[in-house]
Amino acid sequence: MRFSRAELAAFTGRTLPDLIPDPTRLLIVGINPGLLTVAVQAHFARRGNRFWPALYRAGITDRLIDASEGFAPDDVRHLRDRGIGITCIVQQATARAAELSPAQLRAGGAALRERVATVQPRVVAVLGISAYRVAFEEPKARVGRQFRDWGGSQVWVVPNPSGLNAHASLADLASAYREVAVAAGIEPYRA
């Protein structure tokens, strides 16, 4: 699918449904959906995003998922069967996460904690330390497992897969994502 800039801009502020299986072992949390993601109604839809390649390389998925034109039903089923959920801190789409205000991130963080209390995943993995620090008012937080759990859920911060986060290589992303998957009780496909 191809969209013009004007067509994509029309998706500003719109949302897409969370992918939340029952039970959820690993809840992956992006900052907010991009415009293309909402347009095709599939998380991490932009082809240049390293999210799906990192999950595949980490052994979390058994295939490289291509969400650029929406999810294939088999891919959604695969994620659900593995207990992998996907949501965002802020539900509304923007062209760039940098467009979000601190107030939006904090409000989204409060709403996320409510979702986590309902879903009760084993592990929550937030993609991106900068957004985490603002959304949860933890200015000294570091990448890795966080000091405080949310209810019975471990909270981790892992590198954001965006190409704007160039200092984290695909290998770095895969290693961090594998670590949270193992903590969630998800057996990797490859050693």
N, C-alpha and C positions, 0 to 999 in steps of 0.2 A: 504494500500500500504506500502510496505517495501522498503527502499532504503539503500544501503550500504553507508559508509562514502565517498567512492570514487564517487559513483553516485551522492550523494548530493553535493559534492565539485564541480562537473561540473556545478552547478547552480550559482556559485559565479559570481556576477556582472550582473546577469540576472534580469529581472523585471516582474511584473505582473500588469495587468490593475487596475486602480483606480475603485472603486465602487462609482459612482457619480450619484445619481438620480436627476431628474428635477421635482420639486425643491428639493434642499438639505436644510434641516433645521439644522441638526447636522452633521458636518464634523469631524470625528474622525481621528486623525493623529498619526500614529505610528512613531517610529524612522526610521526603514528601514525593509524591509521584510527579514525573515530568509530563509535559503535554502529550508527547507521543504515547506514553504509557497509558494515559487516560483515553486517548483517541482509539487505541486498539484494545483497551481493557485487559492488559496483561502487565504484570509487574516487571520492571527492568527491561522494557521493550527496545530501547535504543541499541542498535547493533554494536556500537563502539563501547558500550558498558561492559565491564569485565565480570559482572556478577555471575552470569551463567557459566562462562568458561572456568571461573574460580571454583564454583560448586562442583562442576564435572571433574576438574583436576584434583580436587580434594577427596573425590570418591563419595561425595554426598549424593550425587545423582549418577545413574548408570549410563547416561547419554548427555550430550550437549544440547540443552534446550534452546530453541530459537523462538523467542516470544515477539519478534519484530512485527508480526502480523496477527498477533493474538496467540493465546495458548491453544495448543492441540489438546483435545480431551484426554489423550493418553498421558500427556505430560502432567496435567492437573492431577490425574489419578495417581501417577507415580509419586508426586510430592505428598499428596494426602496419605498414601500408603506408608510412606516413610515418616509421617508425623511432622512434616515441615510446613510451617505456616509463614505467611508474609503479610506485613502491615507496614504502616508508616507512622512517624511521630505526628506529622501534620497531614491530614487527609486531602487537602486541597492542592490541586496541581498548579505549578508555576513553571516558567521556562527554565529557571535556575533556582536551586535551593537558597542561594544568597539573597533572593528576593524576600525571604521570610524574615519577619521581625522577631526580636527576642520574645515579645509578648505572645506571638503566634506559636513559637517553639515551646514556651512554658505551658501554654494552654493545651497544646498537643501532647506534651509530656504528661500532664495530669490525666488527660483522656486515655492515653496509652496505659498508664498504671491501672486505671479502672478496667480496661480490656484484659490486661494481664491477670488481674484478680479474678475475672470471670473465666478466662481460658485455662489458667493455671499450667502453663508450659513448664517443662523441666528447666529449660534454658531460654533466656531472652538475649538475643545478640543484636545490639544496636550498631549500625554501620556508620561510623564517623564520630570521632572524639569531639570535634568542635561543636557539633549540634548537640551531642549528649551533655557537654558541660553547660550549655545554655539552657536546654530544655529541662534539665533536672537540677539546675543550680548547684553543680558540682565543679567549680572552676579548676580544681586541682586533680580531677579524675585523669587517669592514664589508660591507655589501651590495655585490655586484658580483663580478667575477672574483677568485678567491682567488690568493694568491701561489704556493701549491704545487699542482701537478697530482697526481692519483692515478694513477700509472702513466702511461699515455698519454691519460688523460681530464682535460679541463679541469674545474675545479670552480668553480661560481658559487653565490652566495647571492642569492636574489631574494625580494621581499616575499611574505609568507604571504597567501593569498586569504581567510582567515577574516574574517568580519564583525567579529571582535574586533580586527582590525588596521585600524581605521577611518581611520588617517592615510594609508593607501595607497589612492588612488582606483582605480576600474576602469581608467581611462586609464593610471595609473602601473603597475598590474599588467600590462596589455597591452604596454606599452612594454618593461618588463623581460623579459617572457616572449618577446617578439619577438626581443630582443637575444640571448638564449641559443639560441633556435631557429636564428637566422642563424649563430651561432658553431658550431652542430652541423651546419650544411650543409643545413638545411631551408628551402626556398624558401617565403616567405609567399605566401598566396593573393591578398592585396590589398596595394596599395602604401601 
